[in-house]
Amino acid sequence: MAKISCSYFLVLMLVVSVFSVVEKAKGDGSCTIIIDPKAPSCDIIQCRLSCITDYNGLAECIASKIGSPPNCVCTYDC
């Protein structure tokens, strides 16, 4: 009886995890934009301020390649 209950529990957990992944993929309407890509460097304060006021999103300074200057990357709901 314990083996059957354990098997049912594992199958239930598998089904729940699959449905949660599918729902996340459907509801993930986030877009990403680089703010001022020609800027020589990324000022995190200005970056976050521009992203919040223009897109109501979250921003961070990210370098696209090792050794390259970081860009302001803004992620917001599409």
All heavy atoms as TSV, in Angstrom:
chain	resi	resn	atom	element	x	y	z
A	1	MET	N	N	0.821	-1.189	0.000
A	1	MET	CA	C	0.000	0.000	0.000
A	1	MET	C	C	0.868	1.257	0.000
A	1	MET	O	O	0.540	2.237	-0.647
A	1	MET	CB	C	-0.923	-0.044	1.229
A	1	MET	CG	C	-1.834	1.125	1.347
A	1	MET	SD	S	-3.071	1.056	0.041
A	1	MET	CE	C	-3.941	2.535	0.360
A	2	ALA	N	N	1.970	1.194	0.728
A	2	ALA	CA	C	2.846	2.363	0.806
A	2	ALA	C	C	3.503	2.651	-0.536
A	2	ALA	O	O	3.703	3.812	-0.905
A	2	ALA	CB	C	3.910	2.153	1.875
A	3	LYS	N	N	3.843	1.594	-1.283
A	3	LYS	CA	C	4.458	1.792	-2.593
A	3	LYS	C	C	3.484	2.451	-3.562
A	3	LYS	O	O	3.858	3.313	-4.349
A	3	LYS	CB	C	4.939	0.454	-3.163
A	3	LYS	CG	C	6.144	-0.107	-2.468
A	3	LYS	CD	C	6.588	-1.394	-3.125
A	3	LYS	CE	C	7.795	-1.965	-2.411
A	3	LYS	NZ	N	8.255	-3.209	-3.029
A	4	ILE	N	N	2.219	2.056	-3.494
A	4	ILE	CA	C	1.204	2.642	-4.379
A	4	ILE	C	C	0.984	4.110	-4.026
A	4	ILE	O	O	0.906	4.962	-4.910
A	4	ILE	CB	C	-0.110	1.842	-4.290
A	4	ILE	CG1	C	0.095	0.438	-4.867
A	4	ILE	CG2	C	-1.232	2.552	-5.027
A	4	ILE	CD1	C	-1.088	-0.481	-4.690
A	5	SER	N	N	0.924	4.431	-2.755
A	5	SER	CA	C	0.732	5.819	-2.327
A	5	SER	C	C	1.914	6.685	-2.756
A	5	SER	O	O	1.737	7.810	-3.212
A	5	SER	CB	C	0.575	5.891	-0.806
A	5	SER	OG	O	-0.582	5.203	-0.412
A	6	CYS	N	N	3.092	6.152	-2.632
A	6	CYS	CA	C	4.288	6.883	-3.044
A	6	CYS	C	C	4.277	7.108	-4.553
A	6	CYS	O	O	4.613	8.191	-5.025
A	6	CYS	CB	C	5.537	6.117	-2.617
A	6	CYS	SG	S	7.065	6.977	-2.975
A	7	SER	N	N	3.875	6.107	-5.300
A	7	SER	CA	C	3.799	6.240	-6.758
A	7	SER	C	C	2.777	7.289	-7.155
A	7	SER	O	O	3.022	8.112	-8.038
A	7	SER	CB	C	3.427	4.907	-7.398
A	7	SER	OG	O	4.420	3.948	-7.148
A	8	TYR	N	N	1.600	7.267	-6.523
A	8	TYR	CA	C	0.573	8.267	-6.804
A	8	TYR	C	C	1.074	9.671	-6.475
A	8	TYR	O	O	0.819	10.617	-7.203
A	8	TYR	CB	C	-0.707	7.973	-6.031
A	8	TYR	CG	C	-1.519	6.840	-6.594
A	8	TYR	CD1	C	-2.189	5.961	-5.760
A	8	TYR	CD2	C	-1.630	6.636	-7.962
A	8	TYR	CE1	C	-2.947	4.918	-6.261
A	8	TYR	CE2	C	-2.379	5.595	-8.477
A	8	TYR	CZ	C	-3.033	4.741	-7.633
A	8	TYR	OH	O	-3.770	3.716	-8.143
A	9	PHE	N	N	1.774	9.788	-5.366
A	9	PHE	CA	C	2.306	11.090	-4.965
A	9	PHE	C	C	3.316	11.600	-5.995
A	9	PHE	O	O	3.286	12.775	-6.374
A	9	PHE	CB	C	2.959	10.984	-3.580
A	9	PHE	CG	C	3.548	12.275	-3.110
A	9	PHE	CD1	C	2.734	13.311	-2.691
A	9	PHE	CD2	C	4.924	12.448	-3.094
A	9	PHE	CE1	C	3.279	14.505	-2.264
A	9	PHE	CE2	C	5.477	13.641	-2.665
A	9	PHE	CZ	C	4.655	14.667	-2.244
A	10	LEU	N	N	4.207	10.753	-6.469
A	10	LEU	CA	C	5.197	11.168	-7.466
A	10	LEU	C	C	4.542	11.558	-8.782
A	10	LEU	O	O	4.929	12.546	-9.416
A	10	LEU	CB	C	6.224	10.057	-7.677
A	10	LEU	CG	C	7.187	9.817	-6.518
A	10	LEU	CD1	C	8.075	8.614	-6.817
A	10	LEU	CD2	C	8.025	11.037	-6.243
A	11	VAL	N	N	3.528	10.815	-9.197
A	11	VAL	CA	C	2.816	11.158	-10.429
A	11	VAL	C	C	2.093	12.489	-10.269
A	11	VAL	O	O	2.106	13.339	-11.164
A	11	VAL	CB	C	1.829	10.030	-10.816
A	11	VAL	CG1	C	0.888	10.473	-11.931
A	11	VAL	CG2	C	2.595	8.783	-11.228
A	12	LEU	N	N	1.479	12.691	-9.127
A	12	LEU	CA	C	0.801	13.960	-8.857
A	12	LEU	C	C	1.780	15.130	-8.892
A	12	LEU	O	O	1.499	16.176	-9.486
A	12	LEU	CB	C	0.091	13.895	-7.497
A	12	LEU	CG	C	-0.617	15.177	-7.078
A	12	LEU	CD1	C	-1.794	15.456	-7.998
A	12	LEU	CD2	C	-1.074	15.068	-5.632
A	13	MET	N	N	2.938	14.965	-8.290
A	13	MET	CA	C	3.952	16.024	-8.296
A	13	MET	C	C	4.438	16.317	-9.719
A	13	MET	O	O	4.668	17.462	-10.092
A	13	MET	CB	C	5.136	15.658	-7.392
A	13	MET	CG	C	4.783	15.632	-5.928
A	13	MET	SD	S	4.064	17.173	-5.341
A	13	MET	CE	C	5.435	18.271	-5.530
A	14	LEU	N	N	4.584	15.283	-10.524
A	14	LEU	CA	C	4.997	15.453	-11.910
A	14	LEU	C	C	3.954	16.243	-12.694
A	14	LEU	O	O	4.290	17.172	-13.432
A	14	LEU	CB	C	5.239	14.082	-12.552
A	14	LEU	CG	C	5.651	14.106	-14.022
A	14	LEU	CD1	C	7.025	14.757	-14.175
A	14	LEU	CD2	C	5.654	12.714	-14.596
A	15	VAL	N	N	2.700	15.902	-12.523
A	15	VAL	CA	C	1.620	16.601	-13.236
A	15	VAL	C	C	1.556	18.061	-12.805
A	15	VAL	O	O	1.435	18.958	-13.641
A	15	VAL	CB	C	0.269	15.882	-12.994
A	15	VAL	CG1	C	-0.900	16.720	-13.497
A	15	VAL	CG2	C	0.279	14.524	-13.666
A	16	VAL	N	N	1.657	18.325	-11.519
A	16	VAL	CA	C	1.614	19.703	-11.018
A	16	VAL	C	C	2.789	20.506	-11.560
A	16	VAL	O	O	2.638	21.650	-11.984
A	16	VAL	CB	C	1.594	19.712	-9.476
A	16	VAL	CG1	C	1.832	21.108	-8.927
A	16	VAL	CG2	C	0.268	19.162	-8.977
A	17	SER	N	N	3.970	19.928	-11.592
A	17	SER	CA	C	5.139	20.662	-12.086
A	17	SER	C	C	5.027	20.944	-13.580
A	17	SER	O	O	5.408	22.011	-14.043
A	17	SER	CB	C	6.428	19.908	-11.772
A	17	SER	OG	O	6.456	18.680	-12.462
A	18	VAL	N	N	4.484	20.022	-14.357
A	18	VAL	CA	C	4.307	20.248	-15.797
A	18	VAL	C	C	3.321	21.383	-16.030
A	18	VAL	O	O	3.570	22.269	-16.846
A	18	VAL	CB	C	3.838	18.952	-16.502
A	18	VAL	CG1	C	3.342	19.236	-17.909
A	18	VAL	CG2	C	4.971	17.944	-16.544
A	19	PHE	N	N	2.201	21.400	-15.306
A	19	PHE	CA	C	1.228	22.465	-15.481
A	19	PHE	C	C	1.781	23.815	-15.051
A	19	PHE	O	O	1.481	24.832	-15.664
A	19	PHE	CB	C	-0.066	22.156	-14.721
A	19	PHE	CG	C	-0.975	21.229	-15.460
A	19	PHE	CD1	C	-1.311	20.000	-14.924
A	19	PHE	CD2	C	-1.479	21.572	-16.702
A	19	PHE	CE1	C	-2.146	19.134	-15.602
A	19	PHE	CE2	C	-2.303	20.708	-17.401
A	19	PHE	CZ	C	-2.640	19.486	-16.839
A	20	SER	N	N	2.599	23.854	-14.018
A	20	SER	CA	C	3.166	25.134	-13.594
A	20	SER	C	C	4.161	25.664	-14.621
A	20	SER	O	O	4.233	26.864	-14.854
A	20	SER	CB	C	3.822	25.013	-12.222
A	20	SER	OG	O	4.947	24.176	-12.290
A	21	VAL	N	N	4.913	24.796	-15.277
A	21	VAL	CA	C	5.848	25.228	-16.316
A	21	VAL	C	C	5.089	25.748	-17.530
A	21	VAL	O	O	5.436	26.767	-18.113
A	21	VAL	CB	C	6.801	24.077	-16.708
A	21	VAL	CG1	C	7.577	24.406	-17.967
A	21	VAL	CG2	C	7.744	23.772	-15.569
A	22	VAL	N	N	4.015	25.082	-17.913
A	22	VAL	CA	C	3.212	25.515	-19.064
A	22	VAL	C	C	2.574	26.862	-18.783
A	22	VAL	O	O	2.568	27.751	-19.635
A	22	VAL	CB	C	2.146	24.443	-19.405
A	22	VAL	CG1	C	1.142	24.975	-20.408
A	22	VAL	CG2	C	2.809	23.194	-19.933
A	23	GLU	N	N	2.038	27.061	-17.595
A	23	GLU	CA	C	1.419	28.341	-17.247
A	23	GLU	C	C	2.445	29.466	-17.246
A	23	GLU	O	O	2.161	30.568	-17.672
A	23	GLU	CB	C	0.735	28.255	-15.878
A	23	GLU	CG	C	-0.554	27.487	-15.904
A	23	GLU	CD	C	-1.605	28.147	-16.797
A	23	GLU	OE1	O	-1.743	29.371	-16.755
A	23	GLU	OE2	O	-2.265	27.418	-17.549
A	24	LYS	N	N	3.639	29.194	-16.766
A	24	LYS	CA	C	4.671	30.229	-16.747
A	24	LYS	C	C	5.061	30.614	-18.170
A	24	LYS	O	O	5.268	31.777	-18.473
A	24	LYS	CB	C	5.899	29.744	-15.978
A	24	LYS	CG	C	6.948	30.814	-15.857
A	24	LYS	CD	C	8.119	30.383	-15.031
A	24	LYS	CE	C	9.108	31.528	-14.953
A	24	LYS	NZ	N	10.319	31.170	-14.308
A	25	ALA	N	N	5.158	29.654	-19.059
A	25	ALA	CA	C	5.522	29.947	-20.444
A	25	ALA	C	C	4.437	30.771	-21.131
A	25	ALA	O	O	4.731	31.649	-21.927
A	25	ALA	CB	C	5.763	28.656	-21.206
A	26	LYS	N	N	3.177	30.500	-20.820
A	26	LYS	CA	C	2.086	31.259	-21.421
A	26	LYS	C	C	2.041	32.685	-20.887
A	26	LYS	O	O	1.818	33.621	-21.624
A	26	LYS	CB	C	0.739	30.593	-21.114
A	26	LYS	CG	C	0.439	29.396	-21.942
A	26	LYS	CD	C	-0.945	28.910	-21.571
A	26	LYS	CE	C	-1.342	27.677	-22.331
A	26	LYS	NZ	N	-2.660	27.188	-21.920
A	27	GLY	N	N	2.217	32.858	-19.591
A	27	GLY	CA	C	2.044	34.151	-18.958
A	27	GLY	C	C	3.287	35.012	-18.946
A	27	GLY	O	O	3.264	36.127	-18.454
A	28	ASP	N	N	4.391	34.534	-19.479
A	28	ASP	CA	C	5.627	35.300	-19.441
A	28	ASP	C	C	5.664	36.266	-20.620
A	28	ASP	O	O	6.189	35.954	-21.668
A	28	ASP	CB	C	6.832	34.353	-19.475
A	28	ASP	CG	C	8.132	35.087	-19.212
A	28	ASP	OD1	O	8.074	36.175	-18.615
A	28	ASP	OD2	O	9.189	34.567	-19.599
A	29	GLY	N	N	5.085	37.437	-20.426
A	29	GLY	CA	C	5.051	38.436	-21.486
A	29	GLY	C	C	6.070	39.525	-21.224
A	29	GLY	O	O	5.736	40.701	-21.251
A	30	SER	N	N	7.312	39.143	-20.957
A	30	SER	CA	C	8.326	40.153	-20.670
A	30	SER	C	C	9.159	40.440	-21.916
A	30	SER	O	O	9.445	39.554	-22.700
A	30	SER	CB	C	9.230	39.710	-19.522
A	30	SER	OG	O	9.914	38.545	-19.867
A	31	CYS	N	N	9.476	41.708	-22.078
A	31	CYS	CA	C	10.306	42.160	-23.192
A	31	CYS	C	C	11.571	42.790	-22.631
A	31	CYS	O	O	11.597	43.234	-21.489
A	31	CYS	CB	C	9.562	43.188	-24.035
A	31	CYS	SG	S	8.138	42.526	-24.893
A	32	THR	N	N	12.595	42.847	-23.447
A	32	THR	CA	C	13.872	43.426	-23.039
A	32	THR	C	C	14.313	44.435	-24.089
A	32	THR	O	O	14.187	44.178	-25.281
A	32	THR	CB	C	14.938	42.324	-22.892
A	32	THR	OG1	O	14.468	41.357	-21.968
A	32	THR	CG2	C	16.250	42.886	-22.390
A	33	ILE	N	N	14.824	45.555	-23.623
A	33	ILE	CA	C	15.317	46.594	-24.514
A	33	ILE	C	C	16.614	47.160	-23.941
A	33	ILE	O	O	16.792	47.215	-22.723
A	33	ILE	CB	C	14.267	47.707	-24.707
A	33	ILE	CG1	C	14.701	48.673	-25.790
A	33	ILE	CG2	C	13.984	48.416	-23.417
A	33	ILE	CD1	C	13.638	49.653	-26.205
A	34	ILE	N	N	17.524	47.542	-24.824
A	34	ILE	CA	C	18.749	48.219	-24.396
A	34	ILE	C	C	18.498	49.720	-24.490
A	34	ILE	O	O	18.173	50.235	-25.565
A	34	ILE	CB	C	19.955	47.812	-25.259
A	34	ILE	CG1	C	20.236	46.326	-25.100
A	34	ILE	CG2	C	21.182	48.635	-24.887
A	34	ILE	CD1	C	21.330	45.805	-25.994
A	35	ILE	N	N	18.627	50.404	-23.378
A	35	ILE	CA	C	18.415	51.844	-23.333
A	35	ILE	C	C	19.740	52.537	-23.627
A	35	ILE	O	O	20.743	52.275	-22.970
A	35	ILE	CB	C	17.864	52.283	-21.962
A	35	ILE	CG1	C	16.515	51.610	-21.719
A	35	ILE	CG2	C	17.750	53.789	-21.873
A	35	ILE	CD1	C	15.933	51.870	-20.361
A	36	ASP	N	N	19.745	53.410	-24.601
A	36	ASP	CA	C	20.906	54.194	-25.018
A	36	ASP	C	C	22.133	53.307	-25.269
A	36	ASP	O	O	23.129	53.375	-24.549
A	36	ASP	CB	C	21.212	55.271	-23.981
A	36	ASP	CG	C	22.129	56.353	-24.518
A	36	ASP	OD1	O	22.319	56.419	-25.746
A	36	ASP	OD2	O	22.658	57.137	-23.711
A	37	PRO	N	N	22.088	52.470	-26.307
A	37	PRO	CA	C	23.200	51.549	-26.575
A	37	PRO	C	C	24.493	52.254	-26.991
A	37	PRO	O	O	25.562	51.659	-26.920
A	37	PRO	CB	C	22.668	50.667	-27.705
A	37	PRO	CG	C	21.588	51.445	-28.336
A	37	PRO	CD	C	21.012	52.325	-27.275
A	38	LYS	N	N	24.438	53.509	-27.395
A	38	LYS	CA	C	25.636	54.230	-27.825
A	38	LYS	C	C	26.377	54.899	-26.665
A	38	LYS	O	O	27.429	55.489	-26.856
A	38	LYS	CB	C	25.262	55.286	-28.861
A	38	LYS	CG	C	24.536	54.718	-30.058
A	38	LYS	CD	C	25.352	54.860	-31.288
A	38	LYS	CE	C	24.534	54.440	-32.491
A	38	LYS	NZ	N	25.024	53.275	-33.118
A	39	ALA	N	N	25.819	54.826	-25.469
A	39	ALA	CA	C	26.458	55.441	-24.304
A	39	ALA	C	C	27.789	54.748	-24.009
A	39	ALA	O	O	27.899	53.532	-24.138
A	39	ALA	CB	C	25.540	55.350	-23.087
A	40	PRO	N	N	28.816	55.522	-23.605
A	40	PRO	CA	C	30.135	54.916	-23.351
A	40	PRO	C	C	30.157	53.999	-22.126
A	40	PRO	O	O	30.954	53.080	-22.061
A	40	PRO	CB	C	31.049	56.118	-23.154
A	40	PRO	CG	C	30.153	57.246	-22.786
A	40	PRO	CD	C	28.826	56.968	-23.428
A	41	SER	N	N	29.287	54.243	-21.155
A	41	SER	CA	C	29.211	53.389	-19.974
A	41	SER	C	C	27.786	53.422	-19.440
A	41	SER	O	O	26.958	54.194	-19.891
A	41	SER	CB	C	30.192	53.838	-18.894
A	41	SER	OG	O	29.820	55.111	-18.415
A	42	CYS	N	N	27.514	52.592	-18.474
A	42	CYS	CA	C	26.171	52.484	-17.907
A	42	CYS	C	C	26.152	53.096	-16.508
A	42	CYS	O	O	26.844	52.618	-15.611
A	42	CYS	CB	C	25.754	51.021	-17.858
A	42	CYS	SG	S	24.100	50.755	-17.204
A	43	ASP	N	N	25.380	54.145	-16.342
A	43	ASP	CA	C	25.155	54.737	-15.023
A	43	ASP	C	C	23.908	54.072	-14.452
A	43	ASP	O	O	22.796	54.261	-14.953
A	43	ASP	CB	C	24.951	56.240	-15.144
A	43	ASP	CG	C	24.659	56.910	-13.813
A	43	ASP	OD1	O	24.964	56.313	-12.758
A	43	ASP	OD2	O	24.121	58.032	-13.826
A	44	ILE	N	N	24.081	53.245	-13.414
A	44	ILE	CA	C	22.991	52.416	-12.903
A	44	ILE	C	C	21.819	53.252	-12.416
A	44	ILE	O	O	20.658	52.873	-12.612
A	44	ILE	CB	C	23.487	51.435	-11.809
A	44	ILE	CG1	C	22.391	50.413	-11.452
A	44	ILE	CG2	C	23.948	52.179	-10.587
A	44	ILE	CD1	C	22.003	49.501	-12.561
A	45	ILE	N	N	22.072	54.402	-11.842
A	45	ILE	CA	C	20.977	55.238	-11.346
A	45	ILE	C	C	20.148	55.776	-12.507
A	45	ILE	O	O	18.915	55.685	-12.506
A	45	ILE	CB	C	21.524	56.382	-10.465
A	45	ILE	CG1	C	22.159	55.788	-9.215
A	45	ILE	CG2	C	20.410	57.356	-10.088
A	45	ILE	CD1	C	22.928	56.770	-8.377
A	46	GLN	N	N	20.819	56.313	-13.511
A	46	GLN	CA	C	20.116	56.824	-14.685
A	46	GLN	C	C	19.430	55.691	-15.450
A	46	GLN	O	O	18.332	55.852	-15.972
A	46	GLN	CB	C	21.088	57.576	-15.601
A	46	GLN	CG	C	20.425	58.254	-16.767
A	46	GLN	CD	C	19.445	59.340	-16.317
A	46	GLN	OE1	O	19.673	60.027	-15.345
A	46	GLN	NE2	N	18.353	59.455	-17.040
A	47	CYS	N	N	20.080	54.562	-15.504
A	47	CYS	CA	C	19.531	53.388	-16.185
A	47	CYS	C	C	18.209	52.964	-15.551
A	47	CYS	O	O	17.199	52.798	-16.236
A	47	CYS	CB	C	20.550	52.255	-16.126
A	47	CYS	SG	S	20.016	50.674	-16.792
A	48	ARG	N	N	18.200	52.804	-14.256
A	48	ARG	CA	C	16.993	52.370	-13.556
A	48	ARG	C	C	15.898	53.423	-13.622
A	48	ARG	O	O	14.726	53.095	-13.790
A	48	ARG	CB	C	17.315	52.017	-12.109
A	48	ARG	CG	C	18.095	50.742	-12.004
A	48	ARG	CD	C	18.352	50.323	-10.588
A	48	ARG	NE	N	19.059	49.040	-10.582
A	48	ARG	CZ	C	19.635	48.533	-9.521
A	48	ARG	NH1	N	19.595	49.178	-8.367
A	48	ARG	NH2	N	20.257	47.374	-9.596
A	49	LEU	N	N	16.285	54.685	-13.523
A	49	LEU	CA	C	15.302	55.766	-13.594
A	49	LEU	C	C	14.630	55.803	-14.965
A	49	LEU	O	O	13.404	55.912	-15.066
A	49	LEU	CB	C	15.978	57.104	-13.290
A	49	LEU	CG	C	15.066	58.319	-13.244
A	49	LEU	CD1	C	14.040	58.158	-12.136
A	49	LEU	CD2	C	15.874	59.577	-13.046
A	50	SER	N	N	15.417	55.675	-16.030
A	50	SER	CA	C	14.854	55.676	-17.382
A	50	SER	C	C	13.938	54.485	-17.605
A	50	SER	O	O	12.872	54.612	-18.218
A	50	SER	CB	C	15.974	55.649	-18.418
A	50	SER	OG	O	16.760	56.795	-18.346
A	51	CYS	N	N	14.334	53.333	-17.124
A	51	CYS	CA	C	13.543	52.120	-17.310
A	51	CYS	C	C	12.220	52.200	-16.558
A	51	CYS	O	O	11.172	51.839	-17.098
A	51	CYS	CB	C	14.345	50.903	-16.864
A	51	CYS	SG	S	13.505	49.333	-17.121
A	52	ILE	N	N	12.259	52.685	-15.346
A	52	ILE	CA	C	11.034	52.781	-14.547
A	52	ILE	C	C	10.083	53.813	-15.133
A	52	ILE	O	O	8.888	53.557	-15.274
A	52	ILE	CB	C	11.364	53.112	-13.075
A	52	ILE	CG1	C	12.022	51.905	-12.418
A	52	ILE	CG2	C	10.113	53.510	-12.310
A	52	ILE	CD1	C	12.579	52.183	-11.040
A	53	THR	N	N	10.593	54.990	-15.496
A	53	THR	CA	C	9.711	56.042	-15.991
A	53	THR	C	C	9.187	55.765	-17.396
A	53	THR	O	O	8.033	56.054	-17.695
A	53	THR	CB	C	10.426	57.407	-15.977
A	53	THR	OG1	O	11.620	57.329	-16.737
A	53	THR	CG2	C	10.736	57.852	-14.573
A	54	ASP	N	N	10.009	55.207	-18.272
A	54	ASP	CA	C	9.586	54.986	-19.657
A	54	ASP	C	C	8.845	53.673	-19.867
A	54	ASP	O	O	7.928	53.601	-20.691
A	54	ASP	CB	C	10.791	55.031	-20.599
A	54	ASP	CG	C	11.454	56.391	-20.630
A	54	ASP	OD1	O	10.822	57.373	-20.203
A	54	ASP	OD2	O	12.614	56.467	-21.079
A	55	TYR	N	N	9.245	52.623	-19.148
A	55	TYR	CA	C	8.694	51.286	-19.403
A	55	TYR	C	C	8.066	50.615	-18.183
A	55	TYR	O	O	7.530	49.520	-18.308
A	55	TYR	CB	C	9.791	50.369	-19.952
A	55	TYR	CG	C	10.377	50.864	-21.244
A	55	TYR	CD1	C	11.573	51.572	-21.263
A	55	TYR	CD2	C	9.732	50.622	-22.449
A	55	TYR	CE1	C	12.112	52.032	-22.448
A	55	TYR	CE2	C	10.261	51.077	-23.640
A	55	TYR	CZ	C	11.449	51.784	-23.634
A	55	TYR	OH	O	11.978	52.236	-24.808
A	56	ASN	N	N	8.197	51.226	-17.017
A	56	ASN	CA	C	7.726	50.628	-15.770
A	56	ASN	C	C	8.336	49.234	-15.587
A	56	ASN	O	O	7.661	48.258	-15.274
A	56	ASN	CB	C	6.197	50.547	-15.735
A	56	ASN	CG	C	5.672	50.285	-14.343
A	56	ASN	OD1	O	6.339	50.598	-13.366
A	56	ASN	ND2	N	4.499	49.712	-14.247
A	57	GLY	N	N	9.655	49.155	-15.801
A	57	GLY	CA	C	10.346	47.878	-15.734
A	57	GLY	C	C	11.503	47.875	-14.761
A	57	GLY	O	O	11.686	48.804	-13.978
A	58	LEU	N	N	12.303	46.813	-14.835
A	58	LEU	CA	C	13.485	46.647	-14.001
A	58	LEU	C	C	14.718	46.719	-14.888
A	58	LEU	O	O	14.753	46.117	-15.959
A	58	LEU	CB	C	13.452	45.296	-13.295
A	58	LEU	CG	C	12.278	45.067	-12.353
A	58	LEU	CD1	C	12.258	43.631	-11.878
A	58	LEU	CD2	C	12.347	46.020	-11.186
A	59	ALA	N	N	15.746	47.429	-14.440
A	59	ALA	CA	C	16.937	47.629	-15.257
A	59	ALA	C	C	18.189	47.203	-14.514
A	59	ALA	O	O	18.238	47.206	-13.284
A	59	ALA	CB	C	17.059	49.090	-15.660
A	60	GLU	N	N	19.198	46.848	-15.303
A	60	GLU	CA	C	20.517	46.541	-14.766
A	60	GLU	C	C	21.553	46.779	-15.848
A	60	GLU	O	O	21.237	46.795	-17.036
A	60	GLU	CB	C	20.582	45.116	-14.236
A	60	GLU	CG	C	20.167	44.056	-15.212
A	60	GLU	CD	C	20.037	42.696	-14.547
A	60	GLU	OE1	O	20.634	42.469	-13.497
A	60	GLU	OE2	O	19.332	41.856	-15.105
A	61	CYS	N	N	22.777	46.985	-15.431
A	61	CYS	CA	C	23.877	47.193	-16.368
A	61	CYS	C	C	24.518	45.842	-16.658
A	61	CYS	O	O	25.006	45.175	-15.752
A	61	CYS	CB	C	24.906	48.146	-15.779
A	61	CYS	SG	S	24.279	49.821	-15.556
A	62	ILE	N	N	24.505	45.456	-17.929
A	62	ILE	CA	C	25.026	44.145	-18.328
A	62	ILE	C	C	25.973	44.332	-19.507
A	62	ILE	O	O	25.635	45.016	-20.471
A	62	ILE	CB	C	23.897	43.188	-18.737
A	62	ILE	CG1	C	22.948	42.973	-17.564
A	62	ILE	CG2	C	24.448	41.868	-19.239
A	62	ILE	CD1	C	21.747	42.128	-17.904
A	63	ALA	N	N	27.144	43.698	-19.418
A	63	ALA	CA	C	28.098	43.718	-20.529
A	63	ALA	C	C	27.771	42.564	-21.470
A	63	ALA	O	O	27.574	41.428	-21.036
A	63	ALA	CB	C	29.521	43.601	-20.020
A	64	SER	N	N	27.699	42.844	-22.766
A	64	SER	CA	C	27.364	41.800	-23.725
A	64	SER	C	C	28.536	40.858	-23.977
A	64	SER	O	O	28.347	39.701	-24.306
A	64	SER	CB	C	26.889	42.415	-25.038
A	64	SER	OG	O	27.895	43.234	-25.578
A	65	LYS	N	N	29.747	41.363	-23.830
A	65	LYS	CA	C	30.950	40.548	-24.000
A	65	LYS	C	C	31.910	40.863	-22.863
A	65	LYS	O	O	31.878	41.939	-22.289
A	65	LYS	CB	C	31.645	40.866	-25.321
A	65	LYS	CG	C	30.837	40.542	-26.539
A	65	LYS	CD	C	31.603	40.929	-27.785
A	65	LYS	CE	C	30.756	40.724	-29.020
A	65	LYS	NZ	N	31.418	41.215	-30.226
A	66	ILE	N	N	32.801	39.942	-22.579
A	66	ILE	CA	C	33.805	40.168	-21.552
A	66	ILE	C	C	34.736	41.272	-22.033
A	66	ILE	O	O	35.253	41.225	-23.145
A	66	ILE	CB	C	34.584	38.877	-21.249
A	66	ILE	CG1	C	33.640	37.832	-20.663
A	66	ILE	CG2	C	35.736	39.141	-20.287
A	66	ILE	CD1	C	34.269	36.483	-20.448
A	67	GLY	N	N	34.923	42.262	-21.208
A	67	GLY	CA	C	35.803	43.374	-21.539
A	67	GLY	C	C	35.102	44.541	-22.228
A	67	GLY	O	O	35.682	45.599	-22.378
A	68	SER	N	N	33.857	44.357	-22.634
A	68	SER	CA	C	33.126	45.457	-23.266
A	68	SER	C	C	32.398	46.262	-22.194
A	68	SER	O	O	32.087	45.746	-21.127
A	68	SER	CB	C	32.134	44.928	-24.298
A	68	SER	OG	O	31.100	44.203	-23.668
A	69	PRO	N	N	32.122	47.541	-22.477
A	69	PRO	CA	C	31.414	48.347	-21.468
A	69	PRO	C	C	29.969	47.848	-21.314
A	69	PRO	O	O	29.354	47.396	-22.284
A	69	PRO	CB	C	31.444	49.756	-22.043
A	69	PRO	CG	C	31.699	49.600	-23.490
A	69	PRO	CD	C	32.471	48.330	-23.651
A	70	PRO	N	N	29.428	47.931	-20.117
A	70	PRO	CA	C	28.061	47.449	-19.900
A	70	PRO	C	C	27.020	48.371	-20.532
A	70	PRO	O	O	27.235	49.569	-20.681
A	70	PRO	CB	C	27.923	47.432	-18.378
A	70	PRO	CG	C	28.939	48.394	-17.892
A	70	PRO	CD	C	30.053	48.388	-18.885
A	71	ASN	N	N	25.894	47.770	-20.907
A	71	ASN	CA	C	24.747	48.504	-21.446
A	71	ASN	C	C	23.611	48.462	-20.438
A	71	ASN	O	O	23.509	47.543	-19.637
A	71	ASN	CB	C	24.271	47.867	-22.755
A	71	ASN	CG	C	25.265	48.026	-23.871
A	71	ASN	OD1	O	25.883	49.066	-24.013
A	71	ASN	ND2	N	25.419	46.989	-24.662
A	72	CYS	N	N	22.731	49.449	-20.539
A	72	CYS	CA	C	21.537	49.487	-19.701
A	72	CYS	C	C	20.476	48.597	-20.321
A	72	CYS	O	O	19.959	48.895	-21.399
A	72	CYS	CB	C	21.038	50.916	-19.580
A	72	CYS	SG	S	19.541	51.063	-18.591
A	73	VAL	N	N	20.156	47.495	-19.653
A	73	VAL	CA	C	19.171	46.537	-20.150
A	73	VAL	C	C	17.919	46.642	-19.278
A	73	VAL	O	O	17.982	46.470	-18.075
A	73	VAL	CB	C	19.721	45.104	-20.127
A	73	VAL	CG1	C	18.684	44.117	-20.601
A	73	VAL	CG2	C	20.986	45.014	-20.976
A	74	CYS	N	N	16.798	46.940	-19.935
A	74	CYS	CA	C	15.529	47.129	-19.243
A	74	CYS	C	C	14.593	45.979	-19.600
A	74	CYS	O	O	14.363	45.684	-20.768
A	74	CYS	CB	C	14.903	48.463	-19.663
A	74	CYS	SG	S	13.292	48.799	-18.933
A	75	THR	N	N	14.034	45.320	-18.575
A	75	THR	CA	C	13.072	44.250	-18.772
A	75	THR	C	C	11.719	44.728	-18.247
A	75	THR	O	O	11.627	45.191	-17.113
A	75	THR	CB	C	13.494	42.982	-18.014
A	75	THR	OG1	O	14.824	42.625	-18.455
A	75	THR	CG2	C	12.554	41.839	-18.278
A	76	TYR	N	N	10.695	44.626	-19.093
A	76	TYR	CA	C	9.366	45.137	-18.746
A	76	TYR	C	C	8.300	44.210	-19.311
A	76	TYR	O	O	8.564	43.374	-20.142
A	76	TYR	CB	C	9.193	46.560	-19.294
A	76	TYR	CG	C	9.293	46.648	-20.800
A	76	TYR	CD1	C	8.148	46.631	-21.582
A	76	TYR	CD2	C	10.535	46.738	-21.445
A	76	TYR	CE1	C	8.236	46.695	-22.970
A	76	TYR	CE2	C	10.629	46.815	-22.815
A	76	TYR	CZ	C	9.473	46.792	-23.571
A	76	TYR	OH	O	9.563	46.847	-24.939
A	77	ASP	N	N	7.051	44.399	-18.834
A	77	ASP	CA	C	5.928	43.620	-19.356
A	77	ASP	C	C	5.525	44.181	-20.712
A	77	ASP	O	O	5.337	45.375	-20.865
A	77	ASP	CB	C	4.734	43.699	-18.405
A	77	ASP	CG	C	4.985	42.946	-17.107
A	77	ASP	OD1	O	5.771	41.985	-17.143
A	77	ASP	OD2	O	4.411	43.330	-16.089
A	78	CYS	N	N	5.396	43.308	-21.692
A	78	CYS	CA	C	5.032	43.727	-23.047
A	78	CYS	C	C	3.602	44.212	-23.124
A	78	CYS	O	O	2.748	43.790	-22.462
A	78	CYS	CB	C	5.198	42.567	-24.005
A	78	CYS	SG	S	6.888	41.985	-24.138
